[in-house]
Amino acid sequence: MSSTTNSADKKTVKKGAAKKAEPKAAASVEVAEKKEKKPSLGMKHGKFLDYGFYMLNHVKEQLGDAFDLDAALEAAHTYDENWEDQHQFVDQFMNTQKDVRKSKRDHRQVMKKEAKKAEREAAKEAKKAERDAERQAKKEAAKEEREAKKAAE
């Protein structure tokens, strides 16, 4: 069965059911020639490594030369040849995720305490500077009074 399509520029003919059947022997040779699929890291674990790469690059942008990106990527197993090492590294995180979350929360609390402590210290230093300025102003005022008395005598 064939049909024609007319257009202003050209006329094409579509042929249906005109497929060639390949011999079965050729198909089995193709299957044998295909490379054996190499085991790899799953998508779930790969996403963690991708995020680690993204995060480390972001940190590198923030810190500049003070941060050794290559060493950090090596520590994060980003480019390990053996996918099993990468899988084990991500699984280690997933198995300790609750501990990591708790550690992150504790670190944030410590940071808040340190910020409050620094704020109190700054306020204390500001008060001390204010008192010192008042004392100095009193001393200068007393000195001016003495000089004014001397000048009056």
FIKOLZA-1660 file (N, C-alpha, C; in steps of 0.1 Angstrom, whole numbers, plus 5000, padded with zeros to 4 digits):
% residues 153
   i   px   py   pz ch aa at
   1 5009 4988 5000  A  M  N
   1 5000 5000 5000  A  M CA
   1 5009 5012 5000  A  M  C
   2 5006 5022 4991  A  S  N
   2 5014 5034 4991  A  S CA
   2 5004 5046 4990  A  S  C
   3 5009 5057 4995  A  S  N
   3 5001 5069 4995  A  S CA
   3 5010 5080 4990  A  S  C
   4 5004 5090 4985  A  T  N
   4 5012 5102 4980  A  T CA
   4 5008 5114 4988  A  T  C
   5 5018 5123 4990  A  T  N
   5 5016 5135 4996  A  T CA
   5 5020 5146 4986  A  T  C
   6 5011 5155 4983  A  N  N
   6 5015 5166 4973  A  N CA
   6 5018 5178 4981  A  N  C
   7 5028 5185 4978  A  S  N
   7 5031 5198 4983  A  S CA
   7 5035 5207 4972  A  S  C
   8 5036 5220 4974  A  A  N
   8 5039 5229 4964  A  A CA
   8 5053 5227 4958  A  A  C
   9 5063 5222 4966  A  D  N
   9 5076 5221 4962  A  D CA
   9 5079 5207 4956  A  D  C
  10 5074 5196 4962  A  K  N
  10 5078 5183 4958  A  K CA
  10 5067 5173 4961  A  K  C
  11 5068 5162 4955  A  K  N
  11 5058 5151 4957  A  K CA
  11 5066 5139 4962  A  K  C
  12 5061 5134 4974  A  T  N
  12 5068 5123 4981  A  T CA
  12 5059 5111 4981  A  T  C
  13 5065 5099 4981  A  V  N
  13 5057 5087 4982  A  V CA
  13 5061 5080 4994  A  V  C
  14 5051 5076 5002  A  K  N
  14 5053 5068 5015  A  K CA
  14 5050 5054 5012  A  K  C
  15 5059 5045 5016  A  K  N
  15 5056 5031 5014  A  K CA
  15 5055 5025 5028  A  K  C
  16 5044 5017 5030  A  G  N
  16 5042 5011 5042  A  G CA
  16 5044 4996 5041  A  G  C
  17 5048 4990 5051  A  A  N
  17 5051 4975 5052  A  A CA
  17 5062 4971 5042  A  A  C
  18 5071 4979 5040  A  A  N
  18 5082 4976 5031  A  A CA
  18 5095 4974 5039  A  A  C
  19 5094 4968 5050  A  K  N
  19 5106 4966 5059  A  K CA
  19 5113 4953 5055  A  K  C
  20 5126 4954 5056  A  K  N
  20 5134 4942 5052  A  K CA
  20 5136 4934 5065  A  K  C
  21 5135 4921 5064  A  A  N
  21 5136 4912 5076  A  A CA
  21 5151 4908 5076  A  A  C
  22 5157 4910 5088  A  E  N
  22 5171 4906 5089  A  E CA
  22 5172 4892 5093  A  E  C
  23 5182 4885 5088  A  P  N
  23 5184 4871 5092  A  P CA
  23 5186 4870 5107  A  P  C
  24 5182 4859 5113  A  K  N
  24 5183 4858 5128  A  K CA
  24 5198 4856 5132  A  K  C
  25 5206 4850 5123  A  A  N
  25 5220 4848 5126  A  A CA
  25 5227 4861 5128  A  A  C
  26 5224 4871 5120  A  A  N
  26 5231 4885 5121  A  A CA
  26 5227 4891 5134  A  A  C
  27 5214 4889 5139  A  A  N
  27 5210 4895 5151  A  A CA
  27 5217 4889 5163  A  A  C
  28 5219 4877 5163  A  S  N
  28 5226 4870 5174  A  S CA
  28 5241 4875 5175  A  S  C
  29 5247 4878 5163  A  V  N
  29 5261 4883 5163  A  V CA
  29 5261 4897 5169  A  V  C
  30 5251 4905 5166  A  E  N
  30 5251 4918 5172  A  E CA
  30 5250 4918 5187  A  E  C
  31 5242 4910 5192  A  V  N
  31 5241 4909 5207  A  V CA
  31 5254 4905 5213  A  V  C
  32 5261 4895 5207  A  A  N
  32 5274 4891 5212  A  A CA
  32 5284 4902 5211  A  A  C
  33 5283 4911 5201  A  E  N
  33 5293 4922 5199  A  E CA
  33 5291 4933 5209  A  E  C
  34 5279 4935 5214  A  K  N
  34 5276 4946 5224  A  K CA
  34 5285 4944 5236  A  K  C
  35 5290 4955 5241  A  K  N
  35 5298 4955 5253  A  K CA
  35 5290 4951 5265  A  K  C
  36 5296 4944 5274  A  E  N
  36 5290 4941 5286  A  E CA
  36 5288 4953 5294  A  E  C
  37 5277 4955 5300  A  K  N
  37 5274 4968 5308  A  K CA
  37 5282 4967 5321  A  K  C
  38 5290 4978 5323  A  K  N
  38 5299 4979 5334  A  K CA
  38 5290 4983 5346  A  K  C
  39 5292 4977 5358  A  P  N
  39 5284 4982 5369  A  P CA
  39 5288 4996 5373  A  P  C
  40 5279 5003 5377  A  S  N
  40 5281 5017 5381  A  S CA
  40 5274 5022 5393  A  S  C
  41 5277 5033 5398  A  L  N
  41 5270 5039 5409  A  L CA
  41 5256 5042 5405  A  L  C
  42 5246 5039 5413  A  G  N
  42 5232 5042 5410  A  G CA
  42 5229 5057 5410  A  G  C
  43 5218 5061 5405  A  M  N
  43 5214 5075 5404  A  M CA
  43 5213 5081 5418  A  M  C
  44 5207 5073 5427  A  K  N
  44 5205 5078 5441  A  K CA
  44 5218 5082 5447  A  K  C
  45 5228 5074 5446  A  H  N
  45 5241 5077 5452  A  H CA
  45 5249 5087 5443  A  H  C
  46 5247 5087 5430  A  G  N
  46 5253 5096 5421  A  G CA
  46 5249 5111 5424  A  G  C
  47 5236 5112 5428  A  K  N
  47 5232 5126 5432  A  K CA
  47 5239 5132 5444  A  K  C
  48 5242 5123 5453  A  F  N
  48 5250 5128 5465  A  F CA
  48 5263 5133 5461  A  F  C
  49 5270 5125 5452  A  L  N
  49 5283 5129 5447  A  L CA
  49 5282 5142 5439  A  L  C
  50 5272 5143 5431  A  D  N
  50 5270 5155 5423  A  D CA
  50 5268 5167 5432  A  D  C
  51 5260 5166 5443  A  Y  N
  51 5258 5176 5452  A  Y CA
  51 5271 5180 5459  A  Y  C
  52 5279 5170 5463  A  G  N
  52 5292 5172 5469  A  G CA
  52 5301 5180 5460  A  G  C
  53 5301 5177 5447  A  F  N
  53 5309 5184 5438  A  F CA
  53 5305 5199 5437  A  F  C
  54 5291 5201 5436  A  Y  N
  54 5286 5214 5435  A  Y CA
  54 5289 5222 5448  A  Y  C
  55 5288 5216 5459  A  M  N
  55 5290 5223 5472  A  M CA
  55 5305 5227 5473  A  M  C
  56 5314 5218 5470  A  L  N
  56 5328 5221 5471  A  L CA
  56 5332 5232 5461  A  L  C
  57 5326 5232 5449  A  N  N
  57 5329 5242 5440  A  N CA
  57 5324 5256 5445  A  N  C
  58 5313 5256 5451  A  H  N
  58 5307 5268 5457  A  H CA
  58 5316 5273 5468  A  H  C
  59 5321 5264 5477  A  V  N
  59 5330 5268 5488  A  V CA
  59 5343 5273 5482  A  V  C
  60 5348 5267 5471  A  K  N
  60 5360 5272 5464  A  K CA
  60 5358 5286 5459  A  K  C
  61 5347 5289 5454  A  E  N
  61 5344 5303 5449  A  E CA
  61 5344 5313 5460  A  E  C
  62 5339 5309 5472  A  Q  N
  62 5338 5318 5483  A  Q CA
  62 5352 5320 5489  A  Q  C
  63 5360 5309 5491  A  L  N
  63 5373 5311 5498  A  L CA
  63 5385 5314 5489  A  L  C
  64 5383 5311 5476  A  G  N
  64 5394 5314 5467  A  G CA
  64 5405 5304 5468  A  G  C
  65 5418 5310 5468  A  D  N
  65 5430 5301 5468  A  D CA
  65 5432 5295 5482  A  D  C
  66 5425 5299 5492  A  A  N
  66 5427 5294 5506  A  A CA
  66 5421 5280 5507  A  A  C
  67 5414 5275 5497  A  F  N
  67 5407 5262 5497  A  F CA
  67 5413 5253 5486  A  F  C
  68 5417 5241 5490  A  D  N
  68 5423 5232 5480  A  D CA
  68 5412 5223 5475  A  D  C
  69 5406 5227 5463  A  L  N
  69 5395 5220 5457  A  L CA
  69 5399 5205 5454  A  L  C
  70 5410 5203 5448  A  D  N
  70 5414 5190 5444  A  D CA
  70 5414 5180 5456  A  D  C
  71 5420 5185 5467  A  A  N
  71 5421 5176 5479  A  A CA
  71 5407 5173 5484  A  A  C
  72 5398 5183 5484  A  A  N
  72 5385 5181 5489  A  A CA
  72 5377 5172 5480  A  A  C
  73 5379 5173 5467  A  L  N
  73 5372 5163 5458  A  L CA
  73 5377 5149 5460  A  L  C
  74 5390 5148 5463  A  E  N
  74 5395 5135 5465  A  E CA
  74 5390 5129 5478  A  E  C
  75 5389 5137 5488  A  A  N
  75 5383 5133 5501  A  A CA
  75 5368 5129 5500  A  A  C
  76 5361 5135 5491  A  A  N
  76 5347 5132 5489  A  A CA
  76 5345 5121 5479  A  A  C
  77 5355 5114 5475  A  H  N
  77 5355 5103 5465  A  H CA
  77 5347 5106 5452  A  H  C
  78 5349 5119 5448  A  T  N
  78 5341 5123 5436  A  T CA
  78 5346 5116 5423  A  T  C
  79 5359 5114 5422  A  Y  N
  79 5364 5108 5410  A  Y CA
  79 5370 5094 5412  A  Y  C
  80 5366 5087 5422  A  D  N
  80 5371 5073 5424  A  D CA
  80 5369 5064 5412  A  D  C
  81 5378 5057 5408  A  E  N
  81 5377 5047 5397  A  E CA
  81 5367 5036 5401  A  E  C
  82 5368 5032 5413  A  N  N
  82 5360 5020 5418  A  N CA
  82 5347 5026 5423  A  N  C
  83 5336 5023 5416  A  W  N
  83 5323 5028 5420  A  W CA
  83 5319 5022 5433  A  W  C
  84 5324 5011 5437  A  E  N
  84 5320 5005 5450  A  E CA
  84 5325 5014 5462  A  E  C
  85 5337 5020 5460  A  D  N
  85 5342 5029 5470  A  D CA
  85 5333 5041 5472  A  D  C
  86 5328 5047 5460  A  Q  N
  86 5318 5058 5461  A  Q CA
  86 5305 5054 5467  A  Q  C
  87 5301 5042 5464  A  H  N
  87 5288 5037 5470  A  H CA
  87 5290 5035 5485  A  H  C
  88 5301 5030 5489  A  Q  N
  88 5303 5028 5504  A  Q CA
  88 5304 5042 5511  A  Q  C
  89 5310 5052 5504  A  F  N
  89 5311 5065 5510  A  F CA
  89 5298 5071 5512  A  F  C
  90 5289 5070 5502  A  V  N
  90 5276 5076 5503  A  V CA
  90 5267 5068 5513  A  V  C
  91 5268 5055 5513  A  D  N
  91 5261 5047 5522  A  D CA
  91 5265 5050 5537  A  D  C
  92 5278 5053 5539  A  Q  N
  92 5283 5057 5552  A  Q CA
  92 5275 5070 5557  A  Q  C
  93 5274 5079 5547  A  F  N
  93 5266 5091 5551  A  F CA
  93 5252 5088 5554  A  F  C
  94 5246 5080 5545  A  M  N
  94 5231 5077 5547  A  M CA
  94 5229 5069 5560  A  M  C
  95 5238 5061 5564  A  N  N
  95 5237 5054 5577  A  N CA
  95 5239 5062 5589  A  N  C
  96 5246 5073 5587  A  T  N
  96 5249 5082 5599  A  T CA
  96 5242 5095 5597  A  T  C
  97 5232 5096 5589  A  Q  N
  97 5226 5109 5586  A  Q CA
  97 5220 5115 5599  A  Q  C
  98 5214 5107 5607  A  K  N
  98 5208 5112 5620  A  K CA
  98 5219 5119 5628  A  K  C
  99 5230 5112 5629  A  D  N
  99 5242 5117 5637  A  D CA
  99 5247 5130 5630  A  D  C
 100 5247 5130 5617  A  V  N
 100 5252 5142 5610  A  V CA
 100 5242 5154 5613  A  V  C
 101 5230 5151 5612  A  R  N
 101 5219 5162 5614  A  R CA
 101 5221 5167 5629  A  R  C
 102 5223 5158 5638  A  K  N
 102 5225 5162 5652  A  K CA
 102 5237 5170 5654  A  K  C
 103 5248 5166 5648  A  S  N
 103 5261 5173 5648  A  S CA
 103 5259 5187 5642  A  S  C
 104 5252 5188 5631  A  K  N
 104 5250 5201 5624  A  K CA
 104 5242 5210 5634  A  K  C
 105 5231 5205 5640  A  R  N
 105 5223 5213 5649  A  R CA
 105 5232 5217 5661  A  R  C
 106 5240 5208 5667  A  D  N
 106 5249 5212 5678  A  D CA
 106 5258 5223 5674  A  D  C
 107 5264 5222 5662  A  H  N
 107 5273 5232 5657  A  H CA
 107 5267 5245 5656  A  H  C
 108 5254 5245 5651  A  R  N
 108 5247 5258 5650  A  R CA
 108 5244 5264 5663  A  R  C
 109 5241 5256 5673  A  Q  N
 109 5239 5261 5687  A  Q CA
 109 5252 5267 5692  A  Q  C
 110 5263 5261 5690  A  V  N
 110 5276 5266 5694  A  V CA
 110 5279 5279 5688  A  V  C
 111 5276 5280 5675  A  M  N
 111 5278 5292 5667  A  M CA
 111 5270 5304 5673  A  M  C
 112 5257 5301 5677  A  K  N
 112 5248 5311 5682  A  K CA
 112 5254 5316 5696  A  K  C
 113 5258 5306 5704  A  K  N
 113 5264 5310 5717  A  K CA
 113 5276 5318 5716  A  K  C
 114 5285 5315 5706  A  E  N
 114 5297 5323 5704  A  E CA
 114 5293 5336 5699  A  E  C
 115 5283 5338 5691  A  A  N
 115 5279 5351 5686  A  A CA
 115 5274 5359 5697  A  A  C
 116 5266 5353 5706  A  K  N
 116 5260 5361 5717  A  K CA
 116 5272 5365 5727  A  K  C
 117 5281 5356 5729  A  K  N
 117 5293 5359 5737  A  K CA
 117 5301 5370 5731  A  K  C
 118 5303 5370 5718  A  A  N
 118 5311 5381 5712  A  A CA
 118 5303 5394 5713  A  A  C
 119 5290 5393 5712  A  E  N
 119 5281 5405 5713  A  E CA
 119 5282 5411 5727  A  E  C
 120 5282 5402 5737  A  R  N
 120 5283 5407 5751  A  R CA
 120 5297 5414 5753  A  R  C
 121 5307 5407 5748  A  E  N
 121 5321 5412 5749  A  E CA
 121 5322 5426 5742  A  E  C
 122 5316 5427 5731  A  A  N
 122 5316 5440 5723  A  A CA
 122 5309 5451 5731  A  A  C
 123 5298 5447 5737  A  A  N
 123 5290 5457 5745  A  A CA
 123 5298 5461 5758  A  A  C
 124 5305 5451 5764  A  K  N
 124 5313 5454 5775  A  K CA
 124 5325 5463 5772  A  K  C
 125 5331 5461 5761  A  E  N
 125 5342 5469 5756  A  E CA
 125 5337 5483 5753  A  E  C
 126 5325 5484 5747  A  A  N
 126 5319 5497 5744  A  A CA
 126 5316 5505 5757  A  A  C
 127 5311 5498 5767  A  K  N
 127 5308 5505 5780  A  K CA
 127 5322 5510 5786  A  K  C
 128 5332 5501 5786  A  K  N
 128 5345 5505 5791  A  K CA
 128 5351 5517 5784  A  K  C
 129 5349 5517 5771  A  A  N
 129 5354 5528 5763  A  A CA
 129 5347 5541 5767  A  A  C
 130 5334 5539 5769  A  E  N
 130 5325 5551 5773  A  E CA
 130 5330 5556 5786  A  E  C
 131 5332 5547 5796  A  R  N
 131 5336 5551 5809  A  R CA
 131 5350 5558 5809  A  R  C
 132 5359 5552 5801  A  D  N
 132 5372 5558 5799  A  D CA
 132 5371 5572 5793  A  D  C
 133 5363 5574 5784  A  A  N
 133 5361 5587 5777  A  A CA
 133 5355 5597 5787  A  A  C
 134 5346 5593 5796  A  E  N
 134 5340 5602 5806  A  E CA
 134 5351 5606 5816  A  E  C
 135 5359 5596 5820  A  R  N
 135 5370 5599 5830  A  R CA
 135 5379 5609 5824  A  R  C
 136 5383 5606 5811  A  Q  N
 136 5392 5615 5804  A  Q CA
 136 5386 5629 5803  A  Q  C
 137 5373 5630 5800  A  A  N
 137 5367 5643 5799  A  A CA
 137 5367 5650 5813  A  A  C
 138 5364 5643 5824  A  K  N
 138 5365 5649 5837  A  K CA
 138 5379 5654 5840  A  K  C
 139 5389 5646 5837  A  K  N
 139 5403 5650 5840  A  K CA
 139 5406 5663 5832  A  K  C
 140 5402 5664 5820  A  E  N
 140 5405 5675 5812  A  E CA
 140 5397 5687 5817  A  E  C
 141 5385 5685 5821  A  A  N
 141 5377 5696 5827  A  A CA
 141 5383 5701 5840  A  A  C
 142 5388 5692 5849  A  A  N
 142 5394 5696 5861  A  A CA
 142 5407 5704 5858  A  A  C
 143 5414 5699 5848  A  K  N
 143 5427 5706 5844  A  K CA
 143 5424 5720 5839  A  K  C
 144 5414 5721 5831  A  E  N
 144 5410 5735 5826  A  E CA
 144 5406 5744 5838  A  E  C
 145 5399 5738 5848  A  E  N
 145 5395 5746 5859  A  E CA
 145 5407 5751 5867  A  E  C
 146 5417 5742 5869  A  R  N
 146 5429 5746 5876  A  R CA
 146 5436 5757 5869  A  R  C
 147 5437 5755 5856  A  E  N
 147 5444 5765 5847  A  E CA
 147 5437 5779 5848  A  E  C
 148 5423 5778 5848  A  A  N
 148 5415 5790 5848  A  A CA
 148 5417 5797 5862  A  A  C
 149 5418 5789 5873  A  K  N
 149 5421 5795 5886  A  K CA
 149 5434 5802 5887  A  K  C
 150 5444 5795 5881  A  K  N
 150 5458 5800 5881  A  K CA
 150 5458 5813 5873  A  K  C
 151 5451 5813 5862  A  A  N
 151 5451 5825 5854  A  A CA
 151 5444 5837 5861  A  A  C
 152 5434 5833 5869  A  A  N
 152 5426 5843 5876  A  A CA
 152 5434 5849 5888  A  A  C
 153 5444 5842 5893  A  E  N
 153 5452 5847 5905  A  E CA
 153 5462 5856 5901  A  E  C
% end
